[in-house]
């Protein structure tokens, strides 16, 4: 197993992780930005006000995208397991 193959596998794994975590992180960023603008406008400085909406928004997006995430992970894992004989030998 050469260094190029290891780098290729690591790149694919990182891209998979980014594609799965990206929508959740984007929603958390957007909701956090909206809540912080709301806090700045109303001068409310409650710590839980920024946490609870992000928690609910990320949970809702996670439930909506769960089937897509599982299909993507299964396709990646299946392809990785199928390519094991060519990686080892």
N, CA, C and O atoms as a CHARMM CRD file, in Angstrom:
* protein
*
  356
    1    1 UNK  N      0.85200  -1.16400   0.00000 PROA 1      0.00000
    2    1 UNK  CA     0.00000   0.00000   0.00000 PROA 1      0.00000
    3    1 UNK  C      0.89900   1.22800   0.00000 PROA 1      0.00000
    4    1 UNK  O      1.65600   1.45500   0.94300 PROA 1      0.00000
    5    2 UNK  N      0.80900   2.00900  -1.05400 PROA 2      0.00000
    6    2 UNK  CA     1.66900   3.16500  -1.20200 PROA 2      0.00000
    7    2 UNK  C      1.10800   4.40400  -0.52000 PROA 2      0.00000
    8    2 UNK  O     -0.03500   4.43700  -0.06500 PROA 2      0.00000
    9    3 UNK  N      1.95700   5.41500  -0.46900 PROA 3      0.00000
   10    3 UNK  CA     1.56500   6.65600   0.19100 PROA 3      0.00000
   11    3 UNK  C      0.44000   7.35700  -0.56700 PROA 3      0.00000
   12    3 UNK  O     -0.40900   8.00800   0.04300 PROA 3      0.00000
   13    4 UNK  N      0.43000   7.22600  -1.89000 PROA 4      0.00000
   14    4 UNK  CA    -0.62600   7.85200  -2.68200 PROA 4      0.00000
   15    4 UNK  C     -1.99300   7.22700  -2.37600 PROA 4      0.00000
   16    4 UNK  O     -3.00300   7.92900  -2.31600 PROA 4      0.00000
   17    5 UNK  N     -2.01600   5.92100  -2.18600 PROA 5      0.00000
   18    5 UNK  CA    -3.26300   5.23900  -1.86500 PROA 5      0.00000
   19    5 UNK  C     -3.77400   5.64900  -0.48500 PROA 5      0.00000
   20    5 UNK  O     -4.97100   5.87000  -0.29900 PROA 5      0.00000
   21    6 UNK  N     -2.86700   5.74600   0.46800 PROA 6      0.00000
   22    6 UNK  CA    -3.25300   6.15700   1.82300 PROA 6      0.00000
   23    6 UNK  C     -3.79900   7.58300   1.80200 PROA 6      0.00000
   24    6 UNK  O     -4.80900   7.87500   2.44300 PROA 6      0.00000
   25    7 UNK  N     -3.13600   8.46200   1.07300 PROA 7      0.00000
   26    7 UNK  CA    -3.60600   9.83900   0.96900 PROA 7      0.00000
   27    7 UNK  C     -4.95900   9.92000   0.27200 PROA 7      0.00000
   28    7 UNK  O     -5.80500  10.73200   0.64400 PROA 7      0.00000
   29    8 UNK  N     -5.16000   9.08800  -0.72600 PROA 8      0.00000
   30    8 UNK  CA    -6.43100   9.06100  -1.43600 PROA 8      0.00000
   31    8 UNK  C     -7.55600   8.56900  -0.52700 PROA 8      0.00000
   32    8 UNK  O     -8.65300   9.12700  -0.53900 PROA 8      0.00000
   33    9 UNK  N     -7.29000   7.53700   0.25000 PROA 9      0.00000
   34    9 UNK  CA    -8.29800   7.03500   1.19200 PROA 9      0.00000
   35    9 UNK  C     -8.61500   8.07000   2.26500 PROA 9      0.00000
   36    9 UNK  O     -9.77700   8.25300   2.62700 PROA 9      0.00000
   37   10 UNK  N     -7.59100   8.74600   2.77700 PROA 10     0.00000
   38   10 UNK  CA    -7.80100   9.77600   3.79800 PROA 10     0.00000
   39   10 UNK  C     -8.59000  10.95100   3.23000 PROA 10     0.00000
   40   10 UNK  O     -9.46700  11.49400   3.90100 PROA 10     0.00000
   41   11 UNK  N     -8.27700  11.34700   1.98500 PROA 11     0.00000
   42   11 UNK  CA    -9.00500  12.44100   1.35000 PROA 11     0.00000
   43   11 UNK  C    -10.47100  12.07500   1.15900 PROA 11     0.00000
   44   11 UNK  O    -11.35400  12.89100   1.42100 PROA 11     0.00000
   45   12 UNK  N    -10.73300  10.85500   0.70600 PROA 12     0.00000
   46   12 UNK  CA   -12.11900  10.41800   0.52200 PROA 12     0.00000
   47   12 UNK  C    -12.88600  10.38200   1.84500 PROA 12     0.00000
   48   12 UNK  O    -14.05500  10.76300   1.90200 PROA 12     0.00000
   49   13 UNK  N    -12.22300   9.92300   2.90300 PROA 13     0.00000
   50   13 UNK  CA   -12.87700   9.86900   4.21700 PROA 13     0.00000
   51   13 UNK  C    -13.18100  11.27400   4.73300 PROA 13     0.00000
   52   13 UNK  O    -14.25400  11.51300   5.28700 PROA 13     0.00000
   53   14 UNK  N    -12.24500  12.20000   4.55400 PROA 14     0.00000
   54   14 UNK  CA   -12.48600  13.56800   4.99700 PROA 14     0.00000
   55   14 UNK  C    -13.58500  14.24500   4.18300 PROA 14     0.00000
   56   14 UNK  O    -14.39300  14.99400   4.73100 PROA 14     0.00000
   57   15 UNK  N    -13.61700  13.99000   2.90200 PROA 15     0.00000
   58   15 UNK  CA   -14.67100  14.56400   2.06900 PROA 15     0.00000
   59   15 UNK  C    -16.04200  14.00700   2.45500 PROA 15     0.00000
   60   15 UNK  O    -17.03800  14.72900   2.44300 PROA 15     0.00000
   61   16 UNK  N    -16.08500  12.72500   2.79400 PROA 16     0.00000
   62   16 UNK  CA   -17.33400  12.11900   3.24600 PROA 16     0.00000
   63   16 UNK  C    -17.78700  12.76000   4.55800 PROA 16     0.00000
   64   16 UNK  O    -18.96300  13.08900   4.71900 PROA 16     0.00000
   65   17 UNK  N    -16.86200  12.93500   5.48400 PROA 17     0.00000
   66   17 UNK  CA   -17.21100  13.55000   6.76700 PROA 17     0.00000
   67   17 UNK  C    -17.69200  14.98300   6.57400 PROA 17     0.00000
   68   17 UNK  O    -18.64500  15.41100   7.22700 PROA 17     0.00000
   69   18 UNK  N    -17.04600  15.72000   5.69100 PROA 18     0.00000
   70   18 UNK  CA   -17.45800  17.09800   5.43900 PROA 18     0.00000
   71   18 UNK  C    -18.82000  17.17100   4.76500 PROA 18     0.00000
   72   18 UNK  O    -19.62800  18.04200   5.08800 PROA 18     0.00000
   73   19 UNK  N    -19.07700  16.26700   3.83700 PROA 19     0.00000
   74   19 UNK  CA   -20.37300  16.29800   3.16000 PROA 19     0.00000
   75   19 UNK  C    -21.51500  15.89300   4.09500 PROA 19     0.00000
   76   19 UNK  O    -22.65000  16.33300   3.91100 PROA 19     0.00000
   77   20 UNK  N    -21.22800  15.07400   5.07700 PROA 20     0.00000
   78   20 UNK  CA   -22.27100  14.68600   6.03400 PROA 20     0.00000
   79   20 UNK  C    -22.46900  15.74000   7.12100 PROA 20     0.00000
   80   20 UNK  O    -23.59600  15.98100   7.55300 PROA 20     0.00000
   81   21 UNK  N    -21.38800  16.36400   7.56100 PROA 21     0.00000
   82   21 UNK  CA   -21.48800  17.34200   8.64900 PROA 21     0.00000
   83   21 UNK  C    -21.79600  18.74600   8.14300 PROA 21     0.00000
   84   21 UNK  O    -22.26000  19.58700   8.91200 PROA 21     0.00000
   85   22 UNK  N    -21.54700  19.01100   6.87000 PROA 22     0.00000
   86   22 UNK  CA   -21.72800  20.35300   6.33100 PROA 22     0.00000
   87   22 UNK  C    -23.12100  20.93500   6.50300 PROA 22     0.00000
   88   22 UNK  O    -23.25100  22.05800   6.99000 PROA 22     0.00000
   89   23 UNK  N    -24.16300  20.21300   6.12200 PROA 23     0.00000
   90   23 UNK  CA   -25.50600  20.79400   6.29000 PROA 23     0.00000
   91   23 UNK  C    -25.85800  21.07800   7.74900 PROA 23     0.00000
   92   23 UNK  O    -26.49800  22.08700   8.04700 PROA 23     0.00000
   93   24 UNK  N    -25.45100  20.21300   8.63900 PROA 24     0.00000
   94   24 UNK  CA   -25.74900  20.43500  10.06100 PROA 24     0.00000
   95   24 UNK  C    -24.99400  21.64800  10.59200 PROA 24     0.00000
   96   24 UNK  O    -25.55500  22.45900  11.33000 PROA 24     0.00000
   97   25 UNK  N    -23.72300  21.77200  10.21800 PROA 25     0.00000
   98   25 UNK  CA   -22.94200  22.91400  10.66500 PROA 25     0.00000
   99   25 UNK  C    -23.44500  24.21400  10.04500 PROA 25     0.00000
  100   25 UNK  O    -23.43100  25.26200  10.69100 PROA 25     0.00000
  101   26 UNK  N    -23.88700  24.14300   8.79400 PROA 26     0.00000
  102   26 UNK  CA   -24.42900  25.32900   8.13900 PROA 26     0.00000
  103   26 UNK  C    -25.70200  25.82700   8.81300 PROA 26     0.00000
  104   26 UNK  O    -25.88800  27.03100   8.98900 PROA 26     0.00000
  105   27 UNK  N    -26.56500  24.90900   9.18300 PROA 27     0.00000
  106   27 UNK  CA   -27.80000  25.29100   9.88800 PROA 27     0.00000
  107   27 UNK  C    -27.46500  25.88000  11.25400 PROA 27     0.00000
  108   27 UNK  O    -28.06100  26.87700  11.66200 PROA 27     0.00000
  109   28 UNK  N    -26.51700  25.27200  11.96300 PROA 28     0.00000
  110   28 UNK  CA   -26.12800  25.80400  13.26900 PROA 28     0.00000
  111   28 UNK  C    -25.53600  27.20200  13.12400 PROA 28     0.00000
  112   28 UNK  O    -25.79300  28.07500  13.95300 PROA 28     0.00000
  113   29 UNK  N    -24.75500  27.41400  12.08700 PROA 29     0.00000
  114   29 UNK  CA   -24.17200  28.73300  11.84800 PROA 29     0.00000
  115   29 UNK  C    -25.24800  29.75800  11.52700 PROA 29     0.00000
  116   29 UNK  O    -25.23300  30.86300  12.06900 PROA 29     0.00000
  117   30 UNK  N    -26.17900  29.40300  10.65300 PROA 30     0.00000
  118   30 UNK  CA   -27.24500  30.33300  10.28100 PROA 30     0.00000
  119   30 UNK  C    -28.15000  30.70200  11.44700 PROA 30     0.00000
  120   30 UNK  O    -28.47100  31.87300  11.65000 PROA 30     0.00000
  121   31 UNK  N    -28.55800  29.69400  12.21100 PROA 31     0.00000
  122   31 UNK  CA   -29.43400  29.95900  13.36000 PROA 31     0.00000
  123   31 UNK  C    -28.68200  30.75400  14.41700 PROA 31     0.00000
  124   31 UNK  O    -29.25300  31.64800  15.04200 PROA 31     0.00000
  125   32 UNK  N    -27.41500  30.44100  14.62300 PROA 32     0.00000
  126   32 UNK  CA   -26.61800  31.19500  15.58500 PROA 32     0.00000
  127   32 UNK  C    -26.46700  32.65000  15.18800 PROA 32     0.00000
  128   32 UNK  O    -26.51200  33.54200  16.03500 PROA 32     0.00000
  129   33 UNK  N    -26.28800  32.88800  13.89200 PROA 33     0.00000
  130   33 UNK  CA   -26.17800  34.25900  13.41100 PROA 33     0.00000
  131   33 UNK  C    -27.49200  35.01400  13.60800 PROA 33     0.00000
  132   33 UNK  O    -27.49000  36.16100  14.05700 PROA 33     0.00000
  133   34 UNK  N    -28.61000  34.37100  13.27400 PROA 34     0.00000
  134   34 UNK  CA   -29.90800  35.02500  13.46900 PROA 34     0.00000
  135   34 UNK  C    -30.19400  35.32600  14.93800 PROA 34     0.00000
  136   34 UNK  O    -30.70500  36.39600  15.26900 PROA 34     0.00000
  137   35 UNK  N    -29.86600  34.38800  15.80900 PROA 35     0.00000
  138   35 UNK  CA   -30.12000  34.59300  17.23800 PROA 35     0.00000
  139   35 UNK  C    -29.21800  35.68600  17.78600 PROA 35     0.00000
  140   35 UNK  O    -29.65700  36.48000  18.61800 PROA 35     0.00000
  141   36 UNK  N    -27.97000  35.74700  17.34200 PROA 36     0.00000
  142   36 UNK  CA   -27.07800  36.79000  17.85300 PROA 36     0.00000
  143   36 UNK  C    -27.50000  38.17100  17.35000 PROA 36     0.00000
  144   36 UNK  O    -27.35300  39.15700  18.07300 PROA 36     0.00000
  145   37 UNK  N    -28.02200  38.25900  16.12500 PROA 37     0.00000
  146   37 UNK  CA   -28.55300  39.54600  15.65100 PROA 37     0.00000
  147   37 UNK  C    -29.77200  39.92500  16.48200 PROA 37     0.00000
  148   37 UNK  O    -29.92500  41.08300  16.86900 PROA 37     0.00000
  149   38 UNK  N    -30.63700  38.95700  16.75600 PROA 38     0.00000
  150   38 UNK  CA   -31.81300  39.21800  17.59400 PROA 38     0.00000
  151   38 UNK  C    -31.39400  39.66300  18.99700 PROA 38     0.00000
  152   38 UNK  O    -31.99900  40.57300  19.56500 PROA 38     0.00000
  153   39 UNK  N    -30.37600  39.03400  19.54800 PROA 39     0.00000
  154   39 UNK  CA   -29.89600  39.42200  20.87600 PROA 39     0.00000
  155   39 UNK  C    -29.29700  40.81800  20.86300 PROA 39     0.00000
  156   39 UNK  O    -29.46800  41.57700  21.81800 PROA 39     0.00000
  157   40 UNK  N    -28.59400  41.16400  19.79000 PROA 40     0.00000
  158   40 UNK  CA   -28.00000  42.49900  19.71100 PROA 40     0.00000
  159   40 UNK  C    -29.07400  43.57100  19.57200 PROA 40     0.00000
  160   40 UNK  O    -28.94500  44.65700  20.13600 PROA 40     0.00000
  161   41 UNK  N    -30.12600  43.27300  18.82800 PROA 41     0.00000
  162   41 UNK  CA   -31.19800  44.25200  18.62600 PROA 41     0.00000
  163   41 UNK  C    -31.99800  44.45900  19.89900 PROA 41     0.00000
  164   41 UNK  O    -32.35500  45.58800  20.23800 PROA 41     0.00000
  165   42 UNK  N    -32.27900  43.37800  20.60100 PROA 42     0.00000
  166   42 UNK  CA   -33.12600  43.48200  21.79300 PROA 42     0.00000
  167   42 UNK  C    -32.33700  43.63800  23.09200 PROA 42     0.00000
  168   42 UNK  O    -32.93600  43.80100  24.15500 PROA 42     0.00000
  169   43 UNK  N    -31.03900  43.59400  23.02800 PROA 43     0.00000
  170   43 UNK  CA   -30.15600  43.71500  24.20700 PROA 43     0.00000
  171   43 UNK  C    -30.39800  42.61900  25.23100 PROA 43     0.00000
  172   43 UNK  O    -30.19800  42.83700  26.42600 PROA 43     0.00000
  173   44 UNK  N    -30.82400  41.44800  24.78600 PROA 44     0.00000
  174   44 UNK  CA   -30.99800  40.29500  25.66800 PROA 44     0.00000
  175   44 UNK  C    -29.70200  39.48300  25.60600 PROA 44     0.00000
  176   44 UNK  O    -29.27200  39.07500  24.52700 PROA 44     0.00000
  177   45 UNK  N    -29.09300  39.25500  26.74900 PROA 45     0.00000
  178   45 UNK  CA   -27.82900  38.53000  26.78900 PROA 45     0.00000
  179   45 UNK  C    -27.96500  37.22500  27.56800 PROA 45     0.00000
  180   45 UNK  O    -27.17300  36.94300  28.46700 PROA 45     0.00000
  181   46 UNK  N    -28.95400  36.45100  27.22300 PROA 46     0.00000
  182   46 UNK  CA   -29.17500  35.15300  27.86600 PROA 46     0.00000
  183   46 UNK  C    -28.39700  34.08300  27.10900 PROA 46     0.00000
  184   46 UNK  O    -28.51000  33.99100  25.88700 PROA 46     0.00000
  185   47 UNK  N    -27.60900  33.26900  27.81700 PROA 47     0.00000
  186   47 UNK  CA   -26.77000  32.26900  27.18600 PROA 47     0.00000
  187   47 UNK  C    -27.57600  31.12700  26.56800 PROA 47     0.00000
  188   47 UNK  O    -27.23100  30.63000  25.49600 PROA 47     0.00000
  189   48 UNK  N    -28.63000  30.72000  27.23200 PROA 48     0.00000
  190   48 UNK  CA   -29.40700  29.59800  26.71000 PROA 48     0.00000
  191   48 UNK  C    -30.23000  29.99000  25.49400 PROA 48     0.00000
  192   48 UNK  O    -30.68200  29.11400  24.75700 PROA 48     0.00000
  193   49 UNK  N    -30.43500  31.27300  25.26600 PROA 49     0.00000
  194   49 UNK  CA   -31.20300  31.71900  24.11200 PROA 49     0.00000
  195   49 UNK  C    -30.48700  31.39100  22.81200 PROA 49     0.00000
  196   49 UNK  O    -31.13700  31.19000  21.78600 PROA 49     0.00000
  197   50 UNK  N    -29.17800  31.33500  22.83600 PROA 50     0.00000
  198   50 UNK  CA   -28.45200  30.98200  21.61600 PROA 50     0.00000
  199   50 UNK  C    -28.31300  29.47300  21.45800 PROA 50     0.00000
  200   50 UNK  O    -28.14400  28.98600  20.34100 PROA 50     0.00000
  201   51 UNK  N    -28.38000  28.73500  22.54300 PROA 51     0.00000
  202   51 UNK  CA   -28.15800  27.29200  22.47900 PROA 51     0.00000
  203   51 UNK  C    -29.40800  26.51500  22.07500 PROA 51     0.00000
  204   51 UNK  O    -29.33400  25.62700  21.22500 PROA 51     0.00000
  205   52 UNK  N    -30.52800  26.83100  22.66100 PROA 52     0.00000
  206   52 UNK  CA   -31.75100  26.05300  22.45200 PROA 52     0.00000
  207   52 UNK  C    -32.25200  26.10500  21.00100 PROA 52     0.00000
  208   52 UNK  O    -32.58600  25.05400  20.45500 PROA 52     0.00000
  209   53 UNK  N    -32.32100  27.27600  20.35100 PROA 53     0.00000
  210   53 UNK  CA   -32.76000  27.26400  18.94600 PROA 53     0.00000
  211   53 UNK  C    -31.81200  26.49000  18.02800 PROA 53     0.00000
  212   53 UNK  O    -32.25900  25.81200  17.10200 PROA 53     0.00000
  213   54 UNK  N    -30.50600  26.58900  18.28200 PROA 54     0.00000
  214   54 UNK  CA   -29.55400  25.82200  17.47900 PROA 54     0.00000
  215   54 UNK  C    -29.75300  24.33300  17.67900 PROA 54     0.00000
  216   54 UNK  O    -29.68000  23.56200  16.72200 PROA 54     0.00000
  217   55 UNK  N    -30.00000  23.92600  18.89700 PROA 55     0.00000
  218   55 UNK  CA   -30.22500  22.51500  19.19800 PROA 55     0.00000
  219   55 UNK  C    -31.44600  21.98600  18.45300 PROA 55     0.00000
  220   55 UNK  O    -31.39100  20.91800  17.84400 PROA 55     0.00000
  221   56 UNK  N    -32.53800  22.72500  18.50000 PROA 56     0.00000
  222   56 UNK  CA   -33.75300  22.28300  17.82000 PROA 56     0.00000
  223   56 UNK  C    -33.59300  22.30600  16.30200 PROA 56     0.00000
  224   56 UNK  O    -34.07800  21.40200  15.62200 PROA 56     0.00000
  225   57 UNK  N    -32.92600  23.31400  15.76300 PROA 57     0.00000
  226   57 UNK  CA   -32.74800  23.41700  14.31500 PROA 57     0.00000
  227   57 UNK  C    -31.85600  22.29500  13.79200 PROA 57     0.00000
  228   57 UNK  O    -32.15800  21.68100  12.76800 PROA 57     0.00000
  229   58 UNK  N    -30.76700  22.03100  14.49200 PROA 58     0.00000
  230   58 UNK  CA   -29.85900  20.96000  14.06000 PROA 58     0.00000
  231   58 UNK  C    -30.55100  19.60700  14.19600 PROA 58     0.00000
  232   58 UNK  O    -30.38700  18.74600  13.33100 PROA 58     0.00000
  233   59 UNK  N    -31.31300  19.40400  15.25300 PROA 59     0.00000
  234   59 UNK  CA   -32.04300  18.14200  15.41500 PROA 59     0.00000
  235   59 UNK  C    -33.08000  17.95800  14.30600 PROA 59     0.00000
  236   59 UNK  O    -33.25500  16.84800  13.80200 PROA 59     0.00000
  237   60 UNK  N    -33.75900  19.02100  13.92700 PROA 60     0.00000
  238   60 UNK  CA   -34.76400  18.92300  12.85900 PROA 60     0.00000
  239   60 UNK  C    -34.10100  18.60600  11.52200 PROA 60     0.00000
  240   60 UNK  O    -34.58700  17.75400  10.77900 PROA 60     0.00000
  241   61 UNK  N    -33.00200  19.27900  11.21000 PROA 61     0.00000
  242   61 UNK  CA   -32.30000  19.01900   9.94900 PROA 61     0.00000
  243   61 UNK  C    -31.71000  17.61500   9.96300 PROA 61     0.00000
  244   61 UNK  O    -31.70600  16.93700   8.93500 PROA 61     0.00000
  245   62 UNK  N    -31.21500  17.17400  11.10500 PROA 62     0.00000
  246   62 UNK  CA   -30.68700  15.81700  11.21400 PROA 62     0.00000
  247   62 UNK  C    -31.76900  14.78300  10.91700 PROA 62     0.00000
  248   62 UNK  O    -31.52900  13.81900  10.19000 PROA 62     0.00000
  249   63 UNK  N    -32.95300  14.98300  11.47800 PROA 63     0.00000
  250   63 UNK  CA   -34.04700  14.03900  11.22600 PROA 63     0.00000
  251   63 UNK  C    -34.50500  14.07900   9.76700 PROA 63     0.00000
  252   63 UNK  O    -34.87100  13.04700   9.20400 PROA 63     0.00000
  253   64 UNK  N    -34.48700  15.25500   9.15900 PROA 64     0.00000
  254   64 UNK  CA   -34.88900  15.37200   7.76100 PROA 64     0.00000
  255   64 UNK  C    -33.87300  14.70200   6.84200 PROA 64     0.00000
  256   64 UNK  O    -34.25500  14.02200   5.88900 PROA 64     0.00000
  257   65 UNK  N    -32.59100  14.88700   7.11500 PROA 65     0.00000
  258   65 UNK  CA   -31.53000  14.37000   6.24900 PROA 65     0.00000
  259   65 UNK  C    -31.01000  12.99300   6.65800 PROA 65     0.00000
  260   65 UNK  O    -30.05200  12.49500   6.06700 PROA 65     0.00000
  261   66 UNK  N    -31.62300  12.38300   7.64800 PROA 66     0.00000
  262   66 UNK  CA   -31.10100  11.12100   8.16600 PROA 66     0.00000
  263   66 UNK  C    -31.05700  10.02100   7.11000 PROA 66     0.00000
  264   66 UNK  O    -30.06500   9.29700   7.02900 PROA 66     0.00000
  265   67 UNK  N    -32.09100   9.87800   6.30900 PROA 67     0.00000
  266   67 UNK  CA   -32.08800   8.80900   5.30900 PROA 67     0.00000
  267   67 UNK  C    -31.00900   9.05000   4.26100 PROA 67     0.00000
  268   67 UNK  O    -30.34000   8.10500   3.84200 PROA 67     0.00000
  269   68 UNK  N    -30.82800  10.29900   3.82900 PROA 68     0.00000
  270   68 UNK  CA   -29.76200  10.61800   2.87100 PROA 68     0.00000
  271   68 UNK  C    -28.38000  10.34300   3.47200 PROA 68     0.00000
  272   68 UNK  O    -27.50000   9.80100   2.80300 PROA 68     0.00000
  273   69 UNK  N    -28.20400  10.71700   4.72400 PROA 69     0.00000
  274   69 UNK  CA   -26.90900  10.50200   5.37900 PROA 69     0.00000
  275   69 UNK  C    -26.60200   9.00700   5.49500 PROA 69     0.00000
  276   69 UNK  O    -25.47600   8.57800   5.24700 PROA 69     0.00000
  277   70 UNK  N    -27.60400   8.22600   5.87000 PROA 70     0.00000
  278   70 UNK  CA   -27.39600   6.78400   5.98700 PROA 70     0.00000
  279   70 UNK  C    -27.10300   6.14700   4.63400 PROA 70     0.00000
  280   70 UNK  O    -26.23100   5.28300   4.53700 PROA 70     0.00000
  281   71 UNK  N    -27.81100   6.55600   3.59500 PROA 71     0.00000
  282   71 UNK  CA   -27.55100   6.02100   2.25600 PROA 71     0.00000
  283   71 UNK  C    -26.14600   6.38100   1.78400 PROA 71     0.00000
  284   71 UNK  O    -25.45800   5.55200   1.18900 PROA 71     0.00000
  285   72 UNK  N    -25.72400   7.60700   2.04500 PROA 72     0.00000
  286   72 UNK  CA   -24.38700   8.04200   1.64400 PROA 72     0.00000
  287   72 UNK  C    -23.31300   7.26000   2.38500 PROA 72     0.00000
  288   72 UNK  O    -22.33000   6.82400   1.78600 PROA 72     0.00000
  289   73 UNK  N    -23.50300   7.08300   3.68900 PROA 73     0.00000
  290   73 UNK  CA   -22.52400   6.32500   4.47000 PROA 73     0.00000
  291   73 UNK  C    -22.48600   4.86200   4.04900 PROA 73     0.00000
  292   73 UNK  O    -21.41300   4.26200   3.98100 PROA 73     0.00000
  293   74 UNK  N    -23.64600   4.28700   3.76700 PROA 74     0.00000
  294   74 UNK  CA   -23.67600   2.88600   3.33800 PROA 74     0.00000
  295   74 UNK  C    -23.00900   2.71000   1.98300 PROA 74     0.00000
  296   74 UNK  O    -22.29500   1.73000   1.77100 PROA 74     0.00000
  297   75 UNK  N    -23.22900   3.64600   1.06100 PROA 75     0.00000
  298   75 UNK  CA   -22.59300   3.55700  -0.25800 PROA 75     0.00000
  299   75 UNK  C    -21.07400   3.68600  -0.13100 PROA 75     0.00000
  300   75 UNK  O    -20.33300   2.95100  -0.78300 PROA 75     0.00000
  301   76 UNK  N    -20.61700   4.60500   0.69700 PROA 76     0.00000
  302   76 UNK  CA   -19.17600   4.78300   0.89300 PROA 76     0.00000
  303   76 UNK  C    -18.55200   3.53800   1.53200 PROA 76     0.00000
  304   76 UNK  O    -17.50200   3.06900   1.09200 PROA 76     0.00000
  305   77 UNK  N    -19.19900   3.01000   2.56400 PROA 77     0.00000
  306   77 UNK  CA   -18.67000   1.84000   3.25700 PROA 77     0.00000
  307   77 UNK  C    -18.68000   0.61300   2.35200 PROA 77     0.00000
  308   77 UNK  O    -17.73100  -0.17000   2.35400 PROA 77     0.00000
  309   78 UNK  N    -19.73900   0.44600   1.58700 PROA 78     0.00000
  310   78 UNK  CA   -19.81600  -0.68200   0.66200 PROA 78     0.00000
  311   78 UNK  C    -18.70000  -0.60900  -0.37900 PROA 78     0.00000
  312   78 UNK  O    -18.05200  -1.61300  -0.67300 PROA 78     0.00000
  313   79 UNK  N    -18.48400   0.57000  -0.92600 PROA 79     0.00000
  314   79 UNK  CA   -17.41400   0.73600  -1.91900 PROA 79     0.00000
  315   79 UNK  C    -16.03700   0.49600  -1.29700 PROA 79     0.00000
  316   79 UNK  O    -15.15700  -0.08200  -1.93500 PROA 79     0.00000
  317   80 UNK  N    -15.85700   0.93500  -0.06900 PROA 80     0.00000
  318   80 UNK  CA   -14.57900   0.73700   0.61900 PROA 80     0.00000
  319   80 UNK  C    -14.33400  -0.74700   0.88600 PROA 80     0.00000
  320   80 UNK  O    -13.22100  -1.23500   0.69300 PROA 80     0.00000
  321   81 UNK  N    -15.35700  -1.45900   1.32300 PROA 81     0.00000
  322   81 UNK  CA   -15.20100  -2.89900   1.59400 PROA 81     0.00000
  323   81 UNK  C    -14.98400  -3.66600   0.31300 PROA 81     0.00000
  324   81 UNK  O    -14.19000  -4.60600   0.29100 PROA 81     0.00000
  325   82 UNK  N    -15.67300  -3.29000  -0.77300 PROA 82     0.00000
  326   82 UNK  CA   -15.46800  -3.96000  -2.05600 PROA 82     0.00000
  327   82 UNK  C    -14.06500  -3.74300  -2.60600 PROA 82     0.00000
  328   82 UNK  O    -13.53800  -4.60000  -3.31400 PROA 82     0.00000
  329   83 UNK  N    -13.46800  -2.62500  -2.29200 PROA 83     0.00000
  330   83 UNK  CA   -12.13100  -2.33900  -2.82500 PROA 83     0.00000
  331   83 UNK  C    -11.01500  -2.87500  -1.92900 PROA 83     0.00000
  332   83 UNK  O     -9.84200  -2.71300  -2.26200 PROA 83     0.00000
  333   84 UNK  N    -11.34400  -3.50400  -0.81000 PROA 84     0.00000
  334   84 UNK  CA   -10.31000  -4.04300   0.08400 PROA 84     0.00000
  335   84 UNK  C     -9.39100  -5.05900  -0.57700 PROA 84     0.00000
  336   84 UNK  O     -8.17900  -4.98100  -0.37300 PROA 84     0.00000
  337   85 UNK  N     -9.89500  -6.00100  -1.35000 PROA 85     0.00000
  338   85 UNK  CA    -8.95700  -6.95300  -1.98000 PROA 85     0.00000
  339   85 UNK  C     -7.92700  -6.28300  -2.90800 PROA 85     0.00000
  340   85 UNK  O     -6.77600  -6.71500  -2.96800 PROA 85     0.00000
  341   86 UNK  N     -8.32900  -5.25700  -3.61100 PROA 86     0.00000
  342   86 UNK  CA    -7.37100  -4.56800  -4.46700 PROA 86     0.00000
  343   86 UNK  C     -6.42500  -3.69400  -3.66100 PROA 86     0.00000
  344   86 UNK  O     -5.31100  -3.42400  -4.10900 PROA 86     0.00000
  345   87 UNK  N     -6.84200  -3.24600  -2.48100 PROA 87     0.00000
  346   87 UNK  CA    -5.96800  -2.43700  -1.63900 PROA 87     0.00000
  347   87 UNK  C     -4.88500  -3.27700  -0.97700 PROA 87     0.00000
  348   87 UNK  O     -3.74400  -2.83600  -0.84700 PROA 87     0.00000
  349   88 UNK  N     -5.23700  -4.47000  -0.56400 PROA 88     0.00000
  350   88 UNK  CA    -4.29600  -5.33100   0.15100 PROA 88     0.00000
  351   88 UNK  C     -3.33800  -6.01900  -0.83400 PROA 88     0.00000
  352   88 UNK  O     -2.13400  -6.08600  -0.58900 PROA 88     0.00000
  353   89 UNK  N     -3.86500  -6.51100  -1.91000 PROA 89     0.00000
  354   89 UNK  CA    -3.04700  -7.29800  -2.80800 PROA 89     0.00000
  355   89 UNK  C     -2.49900  -6.58700  -3.98400 PROA 89     0.00000
  356   89 UNK  O     -1.79400  -7.18700  -4.79500 PROA 89     0.00000
